[in-house]
Amino acid sequence: MKKIKIKDYFTKARLRIFAVDTIYDVIGSILYAVGYYTFASNADFAPGGVGGIAIIINHYLPWMPLFLCQNIINIPIAIICFKLLGKKFFIKSVKTMFFMWIFGDFIVPLFPRYGGAEIAESARLLAAIFAGILTGAGLALIYMRGSSTGGSDFIIMSIRKKRPHLSVGSITLVIDGVIILAGGVVFRNINAVLYGIIMTILASVVIDKLMYGSGSQKMLLIISDKTDEIKDRIFEVTERGVTFLKAVGAYTGQDRHIIMCVCSKTEVYPTREIVKKTDPHAMVMLSTVDEAYGLGFNPLNEQ
């Protein structure tokens, strides 16, 4: 059996990946910390996740640093979920939690919190909006590099491992819903529930847009008797390649081709017009592709 030398682990490629991971971790942790400490923690509402639990605890124990409280909750959860999630994911997440603790409890608190000592009711909505945008952006950067902030992420992924039939959305909804409702009870204000929902939803939207939105494409499935003509016109006008999918008509029993074409949003209209002019009786199905990799799209290589 060939022995792997320690120096082999420190190749340029590995060091580059580690450096990029760290940069994403640092920027993501700063954004997340600003969102939670500067905006959410002073607005008397609790969003979903362990961050929301930490805000509730901090309400009763104001001397407890917010991110230290998060890590105290995170550590036992991480240990329990270690076997299910794997060593690599665990180590990456611990590194991320360390950066969040440093920035969240030592750097960001050096700057004033939004709203000062007493925050006006009208400003709480703005706090929820900016907290959602900032934490969502921070989490997106962290997720892009295969890491997490621990806490509810560990719980959700572990439940998915045990119960794969459950969707991530439904698990998240239950966990976050309980914490947000608890925040409404603690702060004794129905608006606390509404602001918690706003922040959580905004964070989810920002995560999706940053992770998938920038690379989103459109996919057309075209059923026609003139697939060869349509294929030639699509290539001529948009210079997009297409793929033929073999299909059998259920009613006629005849073999036929379905054209699959993935293109940018600006190429959808001319492609649809080509189909319309070539075969008015064709069927066109349009759907969204979160990301497309390969020739003509994002390069299929690891960052």
Protein Blocks (a to p, Z undefined) as FASTA:
>chain_A
ZZddfklmmgfklmmmmmmmmmmmmmmmmmmmmmmmmmmmmnopacedjklmmmmmmmmm
mmlcfklmmmmmmmmmmmmmmmmnojklmmmmmmmmmmmmmmmmmmmmmpccehijbdcf
klmmmmmmmmmmmmmmmmmmmmmnopaeejjlmmmmmmmmmmmmbcfklmmmmmmmmmmm
mmmmmnopaklmmmmmmmmmmmmmmmmmmmmmmmgccddddddfklmmmmmmmmmmnopa
cdddddddfklopacddddddddfklmmmmmmmmmmmmmmbccdddddfbacdehiacdd
dZZ
